[in-house]
Amino acid sequence: MTQIPARSEARDFGLVIVGDEILSGRRADKHMPKVIELLAARGLHLDWAEYVGDEPARITATLRRAFASGDVVFCCGGIGATPDDHTRECAARALGVELELHPRAEALIRERMQDLAREQGQPYEPDRPDNVHRLNMGVFPRGARIIPNPYNKIPGFSVADVHFVPGFPVMAWPMIEWLLDDRYPHLFGGRPYAEKSVIVLGSMEATLTPLMERIEHDHPGVKVFSLPSVDHPEYGRHIDLGVKGDPARVEPAYAQLLAGLKALGVGLGPELVR
C-alpha cells in the first residue's frame, strides 16, 4: 500500500487534468485558470499542474506521484462510469487498495436516480440494468471520503489530500470551492505571496542572466522570472522581468533588480505588481 506523507501546515497545491479530449484539442481546459482564481481568493496559489490522457498506466503513475507528494491535489475528470473513465480504478491501483461501493455514495446515486424518474414521470426501477450500472460511479478506493456534488448529487471522493471531481466545470468548480472552505480554511492567507516586475526594453535575456542569478543568490527563497515577448502591441519586443515570493523578501530583491537594470543602462517601461 502506498504510504501517504503526514500533513504539514505549509502546503503546496497541485492540479491534475485527465482526458484525451484536452490533449487532442477537442476541448480547451478551463479548470486551471479557475483553480488559480479560487486559490488566489483565499490567499493561496497553484504550485504545479499536470495533464494526462485516458491511458491507465499514465494516470496511475501520475496519481502515485500525487499521493506521495504530500500536497493538496485536485484531480478533474475520468470518474464517470463509461469505458474511457479510468481515474477511480487508477487511484486504487496507485494506492494499492481495492475498489468498493461507498455506502453514502450509493445512497446519493439512488436519490439521483429517483429524482430523474420523477422528472421523467416514470417509476423508479432500482434493478434496471442502466440504474445498476450507474452505481459504478460510487465505487471508490477503500477508505475514501465523499465530496458532495451540489449539481446532481453524484459525489466525488478524496483519499487523504488528493481530491477527485468530475471533468464538468459546473460540477467540479463548486466541489473544489467546498473542499477549500471545508477542509483547508486554516491555510487561508498562510503563504504571503507577491510578484513585482518591470518591462525591460531593448535588451536580451542573455545580457540580464548574470543579474538574475545574482539576485537569486543574494535573496534565498525569491524566484526571478523572465517573460520575453516579441510582438506586444504597445511595447514591441520586451521582457517582463521580475521577482516573486514572500513579500518581505520580494521588496529588497526587487530594489536590487531595479538598481542592476539601471546600471546596465537598459530602457525601462512600467512597473507591475501582482
C-alpha positions as CSV (number, residue, x, y, z in Angstrom):
1,M,0.0,0.0,0.0
2,T,1.3,3.5,-0.9
3,Q,2.5,5.5,2.2
4,I,0.9,8.9,2.2
5,P,3.0,11.6,3.8
6,A,1.8,13.2,7.0
7,R,0.1,16.6,6.7
8,S,2.1,19.8,7.4
9,E,0.9,23.3,7.8
10,A,2.9,24.6,4.8
11,R,1.1,23.1,1.9
12,D,1.6,23.2,-1.9
13,F,-1.4,22.9,-4.2
14,G,-1.4,20.8,-7.4
15,L,-3.9,20.1,-10.2
16,V,-4.3,17.1,-12.4
17,I,-6.4,17.3,-15.5
18,V,-7.4,13.9,-17.0
19,G,-8.8,13.4,-20.5
20,D,-7.8,12.7,-24.1
21,E,-10.2,15.5,-25.2
22,I,-7.9,18.1,-23.6
23,L,-4.7,16.7,-25.3
24,S,-6.4,16.4,-28.7
25,G,-7.8,19.9,-28.6
26,R,-11.4,18.8,-28.8
27,R,-11.9,20.7,-25.6
28,A,-9.9,23.5,-24.0
29,D,-9.0,23.2,-20.4
30,K,-10.9,25.7,-18.2
31,H,-10.0,24.2,-14.8
32,M,-6.5,25.6,-14.3
33,P,-7.5,29.3,-14.6
34,K,-10.5,28.7,-12.3
35,V,-8.5,26.9,-9.7
36,I,-5.9,29.7,-9.7
37,E,-8.7,32.1,-9.2
38,L,-10.3,30.1,-6.3
39,L,-6.9,29.7,-4.6
40,A,-6.0,33.4,-5.0
41,A,-9.3,34.5,-3.4
42,R,-8.1,32.6,-0.3
43,G,-4.5,33.9,-0.3
44,L,-3.2,30.7,-1.8
45,H,-1.6,29.8,-5.2
46,L,-1.2,26.9,-7.5
47,D,2.3,25.3,-7.4
48,W,2.0,22.7,-10.2
49,A,-0.3,21.2,-12.8
50,E,-0.2,18.1,-14.9
51,Y,-2.3,17.0,-17.9
52,V,-2.7,13.3,-18.7
53,G,-4.8,11.4,-21.3
54,D,-7.0,8.4,-20.8
55,E,-4.2,5.9,-20.7
56,P,-4.5,3.9,-17.4
57,A,-0.8,3.3,-16.8
58,R,0.0,7.1,-17.2
59,I,-2.9,8.0,-15.0
60,T,-1.8,5.6,-12.3
61,A,1.8,6.9,-12.4
62,T,0.6,10.5,-12.2
63,L,-1.7,9.7,-9.2
64,R,1.1,7.7,-7.5
65,R,3.2,10.9,-7.6
66,A,0.3,13.0,-6.3
67,F,-0.3,10.7,-3.3
68,A,3.4,10.6,-2.5
69,S,3.8,14.4,-2.8
70,G,2.0,15.4,0.4
71,D,0.4,18.2,-1.5
72,V,-3.2,19.2,-1.7
73,V,-4.2,18.0,-5.2
74,F,-7.3,18.4,-7.2
75,C,-7.9,15.8,-9.9
76,C,-10.5,16.7,-12.6
77,G,-12.1,14.1,-14.9
78,G,-12.4,10.4,-15.5
79,I,-14.6,9.5,-12.6
80,G,-17.7,8.6,-14.6
81,A,-18.8,5.1,-15.5
82,T,-18.1,4.8,-19.2
83,P,-15.3,2.7,-20.7
84,D,-13.0,5.7,-21.1
85,D,-13.3,6.7,-17.4
86,H,-10.3,5.1,-15.6
87,T,-9.5,7.5,-12.8
88,R,-11.2,5.6,-10.0
89,E,-9.5,2.3,-10.7
90,C,-6.2,4.1,-11.3
91,A,-6.4,5.8,-7.9
92,A,-7.0,2.4,-6.2
93,R,-4.1,0.9,-8.1
94,A,-1.8,3.8,-7.2
95,L,-2.8,3.4,-3.5
96,G,-2.6,-0.4,-3.6
97,V,-6.1,-0.9,-2.3
98,E,-9.3,-2.4,-3.5
99,L,-12.3,-0.6,-5.0
100,E,-15.6,-0.8,-3.1
101,L,-19.1,0.7,-3.3
102,H,-19.1,3.6,-0.9
103,P,-22.4,3.3,1.1
104,R,-23.1,7.1,1.2
105,A,-22.3,7.4,-2.4
106,E,-24.7,4.6,-3.2
107,A,-27.4,6.4,-1.3
108,L,-26.8,9.6,-3.1
109,I,-26.8,8.0,-6.5
110,R,-30.0,6.2,-5.8
111,E,-31.5,9.5,-4.7
112,R,-30.4,11.0,-8.0
113,M,-32.0,8.1,-10.0
114,Q,-35.3,8.6,-8.1
115,D,-35.2,12.3,-8.9
116,L,-34.7,11.6,-12.6
117,A,-37.5,9.1,-12.6
118,R,-39.9,11.6,-11.0
119,E,-38.8,14.3,-13.5
120,Q,-39.5,12.0,-16.4
121,G,-42.8,10.8,-15.0
122,Q,-41.6,7.2,-14.8
123,P,-41.4,4.7,-11.9
124,Y,-38.1,4.2,-10.3
125,E,-36.7,0.8,-11.1
126,P,-33.6,0.2,-9.0
127,D,-32.8,-3.2,-10.6
128,R,-33.0,-1.9,-14.2
129,P,-29.6,-2.6,-15.8
130,D,-28.8,1.1,-16.5
131,N,-29.6,2.1,-12.9
132,V,-27.4,-0.8,-11.6
133,H,-24.6,0.4,-13.9
134,R,-24.8,4.0,-12.5
135,L,-23.8,2.7,-9.1
136,N,-20.3,2.2,-10.5
137,M,-19.9,6.0,-10.1
138,G,-19.9,5.4,-6.3
139,V,-17.2,2.7,-6.4
140,F,-14.1,4.3,-4.8
141,P,-10.8,3.2,-3.4
142,R,-11.3,1.7,0.1
143,G,-11.2,4.3,2.8
144,A,-12.2,7.2,0.5
145,R,-14.4,10.1,1.7
146,I,-17.1,11.6,-0.5
147,I,-17.1,15.1,-1.9
148,P,-20.7,16.5,-2.2
149,N,-21.8,17.5,-5.7
150,P,-24.5,20.3,-5.5
151,Y,-25.3,20.0,-9.2
152,N,-26.6,16.4,-9.4
153,K,-25.7,14.7,-6.1
154,I,-23.3,12.3,-7.8
155,P,-20.3,12.6,-5.4
156,G,-16.6,12.8,-6.0
157,F,-14.1,11.4,-3.5
158,S,-11.0,12.1,-1.5
159,V,-8.2,10.0,-0.2
160,A,-6.0,12.0,2.2
161,D,-5.4,15.3,0.4
162,V,-5.9,14.1,-3.1
163,H,-9.4,15.1,-4.3
164,F,-11.3,13.7,-7.3
165,V,-14.0,15.6,-9.0
166,P,-15.8,15.3,-12.4
167,G,-14.5,17.0,-15.5
168,F,-17.6,19.1,-16.0
169,P,-16.8,22.7,-14.7
170,V,-20.4,23.2,-13.5
171,M,-19.8,20.3,-11.0
172,A,-16.0,20.5,-10.4
173,W,-15.7,24.1,-9.5
174,P,-18.3,24.3,-6.6
175,M,-16.9,21.0,-5.4
176,I,-13.3,22.4,-5.3
177,E,-14.6,25.5,-3.6
178,W,-16.3,23.4,-1.0
179,L,-13.2,21.5,-0.4
180,L,-11.1,24.6,0.2
181,D,-13.7,26.2,2.5
182,D,-14.5,23.0,4.4
183,R,-11.1,21.3,4.8
184,Y,-8.4,24.0,4.4
185,P,-9.6,27.3,5.9
186,H,-6.6,27.1,8.3
187,L,-4.3,27.6,5.4
188,F,-6.0,30.7,4.0
189,G,-3.6,33.6,3.8
190,G,-0.9,31.4,5.3
191,R,1.5,31.8,2.5
192,P,2.0,35.6,1.8
193,Y,2.9,36.0,-1.9
194,A,3.8,38.9,-4.1
195,E,5.2,39.5,-7.6
196,K,6.9,42.7,-8.8
197,S,8.3,43.2,-12.2
198,V,9.2,45.8,-14.7
199,I,9.0,46.0,-18.5
200,V,12.6,45.9,-19.9
201,L,13.0,47.4,-23.4
202,G,15.8,46.9,-25.8
203,S,17.7,44.1,-24.1
204,M,18.3,40.4,-24.3
205,E,17.8,37.7,-21.7
206,A,21.5,36.6,-22.1
207,T,22.6,40.1,-21.0
208,L,20.3,40.0,-18.0
209,T,21.0,36.5,-16.8
210,P,24.0,37.3,-14.6
211,L,21.9,39.9,-12.8
212,M,19.1,37.4,-12.4
213,E,21.5,34.7,-11.0
214,R,23.0,37.3,-8.5
215,I,19.5,38.2,-7.2
216,E,18.5,34.6,-6.6
217,H,21.9,34.0,-4.9
218,D,21.5,37.1,-2.7
219,H,17.9,36.5,-1.8
220,P,17.2,32.8,-0.9
221,G,13.5,31.9,-1.4
222,V,12.9,34.5,-4.0
223,K,12.4,33.4,-7.6
224,V,13.4,35.6,-10.6
225,F,11.2,35.3,-13.7
226,S,11.7,36.5,-17.2
227,L,8.8,36.6,-19.7
228,P,10.0,37.8,-23.2
229,S,7.7,39.0,-25.8
230,V,8.4,39.7,-29.5
231,D,5.2,41.3,-30.8
232,H,3.4,43.2,-27.9
233,P,1.1,45.8,-29.4
234,E,2.3,48.5,-27.0
235,Y,5.9,47.6,-26.0
236,G,7.0,45.6,-29.0
237,R,10.0,43.4,-28.3
238,H,10.5,43.4,-24.5
239,I,11.0,41.3,-21.3
240,D,8.7,41.3,-18.3
241,L,11.4,40.8,-15.7
242,G,10.6,40.4,-12.0
243,V,10.8,38.6,-8.7
244,K,8.2,36.6,-6.7
245,G,7.8,35.0,-3.3
246,D,7.3,36.2,0.2
247,P,6.5,40.0,0.1
248,A,9.1,40.8,2.8
249,R,11.8,39.1,0.6
250,V,10.5,40.4,-2.7
251,E,10.9,44.1,-1.7
252,P,14.7,44.1,-1.3
253,A,15.2,41.7,-4.2
254,Y,13.2,44.0,-6.5
255,A,15.1,47.0,-5.3
256,Q,18.3,45.2,-6.3
257,L,16.8,44.2,-9.6
258,L,16.0,47.8,-10.5
259,A,19.4,49.1,-9.4
260,G,21.1,46.4,-11.6
261,L,19.0,47.2,-14.6
262,K,19.7,51.0,-14.3
263,A,23.4,50.1,-14.0
264,L,23.2,48.2,-17.3
265,G,21.6,51.2,-18.9
266,V,18.6,49.3,-20.4
267,G,15.3,51.0,-21.2
268,L,12.6,50.5,-18.6
269,G,8.8,50.6,-19.1
270,P,6.1,50.5,-16.5
271,E,6.4,48.5,-13.2
272,L,3.9,45.8,-12.5
273,V,2.6,44.5,-9.1
274,R,0.6,41.3,-8.7
